[in-house]
Amino acid sequence: MSERAYRIIQGIFLLAMLSLDLDVMVTAFIVLTLWEALTNLRIPVLVTRMRFGTQGVEAMKPEPNKFAFEAERFQRIVLSVLLFFTWVVFPDVGWFFPWFVGAMLFAAGLTNICPMALLGRYLGFR
């Protein structure tokens, strides 16, 4: 599974759970994203390991850059922290932000251009 396909799935899932008003599932999405960010055990990498073994994962590793921290991990940390604050801490004020994040994840999956990952690469993450 590629990061692109995973972003499409994330965006569709988040938008569907928001439209169905399933608060527990949105909270589970935030927890899963935070777990992926903190442990760096990403679901696309785990699926690739199950399908192709370790040689499929080696092809997914980017070249080292300024920091030994991946832009995808940076993107997931920022995403989960911002979603946590707008969904749990300030739900009345930040009601629009989870919808925006879901739409941007879906668009990033379709176009393969993720503004947060591009920002992470610009800041020097690999």
C-alpha positions as CSV (number, residue, x, y, z in Angstrom):
1,M,0.0,0.0,0.0
2,S,1.4,3.4,-0.9
3,E,1.2,6.5,1.2
4,R,-1.0,8.0,-1.6
5,A,-3.6,5.3,-1.3
6,Y,-3.5,5.5,2.5
7,R,-4.1,9.3,2.4
8,I,-7.2,8.7,0.2
9,I,-8.5,6.1,2.7
10,Q,-7.8,8.4,5.7
11,G,-9.6,11.3,4.0
12,I,-12.6,9.2,3.1
13,F,-12.8,7.6,6.5
14,L,-12.5,10.9,8.4
15,L,-15.1,12.7,6.2
16,A,-17.5,9.7,6.5
17,M,-17.2,9.6,10.3
18,L,-17.7,13.3,10.5
19,S,-20.8,13.2,8.3
20,L,-22.3,10.3,10.2
21,D,-21.5,12.1,13.5
22,L,-19.6,9.1,15.0
23,D,-17.5,10.9,17.6
24,V,-15.9,7.7,18.9
25,M,-14.6,6.8,15.5
26,V,-13.1,10.2,14.9
27,T,-11.4,10.0,18.3
28,A,-10.1,6.5,17.3
29,F,-8.8,8.0,14.0
30,I,-6.9,10.7,16.1
31,V,-5.5,8.0,18.4
32,L,-4.4,5.8,15.5
33,T,-2.7,8.7,13.7
34,L,-0.9,9.7,17.0
35,W,0.1,6.1,17.5
36,E,1.5,5.9,14.0
37,A,3.4,9.2,14.6
38,L,4.9,8.3,17.9
39,T,5.9,4.7,17.1
40,N,6.7,5.2,13.3
41,L,4.9,2.0,12.6
42,R,2.9,3.2,9.6
43,I,0.1,1.1,8.2
44,P,1.3,1.3,4.6
45,V,4.8,0.0,5.6
46,L,3.2,-2.8,7.7
47,V,1.0,-3.8,4.7
48,T,4.0,-3.7,2.4
49,R,6.0,-5.9,4.8
50,M,3.2,-8.4,4.9
51,R,2.8,-8.5,1.1
52,F,6.4,-8.4,-0.1
53,G,8.6,-9.0,2.9
54,T,11.4,-6.7,3.8
55,Q,12.6,-6.0,0.3
56,G,9.4,-4.0,-0.5
57,V,10.1,-1.8,2.5
58,E,13.6,-1.0,1.4
59,A,12.3,0.5,-1.8
60,M,10.0,2.9,0.2
61,K,12.8,4.4,2.3
62,P,13.7,8.0,1.2
63,E,17.2,9.3,1.0
64,P,18.7,10.8,4.2
65,N,18.5,14.5,4.5
66,K,19.1,17.2,7.1
67,F,17.2,15.4,10.0
68,A,16.9,11.7,10.7
69,F,13.1,12.3,10.9
70,E,10.7,11.6,8.1
71,A,8.4,14.2,6.7
72,E,5.5,11.7,6.8
73,R,6.1,11.3,10.5
74,F,6.2,15.1,11.0
75,Q,2.9,15.3,9.0
76,R,1.2,12.7,11.2
77,I,2.4,14.4,14.4
78,V,1.1,17.8,13.4
79,L,-2.1,16.3,12.0
80,S,-2.9,14.4,15.2
81,V,-2.0,17.3,17.6
82,L,-4.1,19.8,15.6
83,L,-7.1,17.4,15.3
84,F,-6.8,16.6,19.0
85,F,-7.0,20.3,20.0
86,T,-9.8,21.1,17.6
87,W,-11.9,18.0,18.2
88,V,-11.4,17.4,22.0
89,V,-10.3,20.7,23.6
90,F,-12.1,23.3,21.5
91,P,-14.9,21.5,19.7
92,D,-17.2,24.6,19.4
93,V,-14.6,26.9,18.0
94,G,-12.8,24.5,15.7
95,W,-15.7,22.6,14.2
96,F,-14.5,23.4,10.6
97,F,-10.9,22.1,11.0
98,P,-11.6,18.3,11.0
99,W,-13.6,18.7,7.9
100,F,-10.8,20.7,6.3
101,V,-8.3,18.0,7.3
102,G,-10.4,15.2,5.8
103,A,-10.8,17.1,2.6
104,M,-7.1,17.9,2.4
105,L,-6.1,14.3,3.1
106,F,-8.4,13.1,0.3
107,A,-7.1,15.8,-2.1
108,A,-3.5,14.9,-1.1
109,G,-4.2,11.3,-1.9
110,L,-5.6,12.1,-5.3
111,T,-2.9,14.6,-6.3
112,N,0.0,13.1,-4.4
113,I,0.8,16.6,-3.2
114,C,0.5,17.0,0.6
115,P,1.2,20.5,1.8
116,M,2.2,19.4,5.3
117,A,4.7,16.8,4.0
118,L,6.1,19.4,1.6
119,L,6.5,21.8,4.5
120,G,8.3,19.0,6.4
121,R,10.7,18.4,3.5
122,Y,11.3,22.1,3.1
123,L,12.2,22.3,6.8
124,G,14.8,19.6,6.3
125,F,13.0,16.4,7.2
126,R,13.7,13.4,5.0
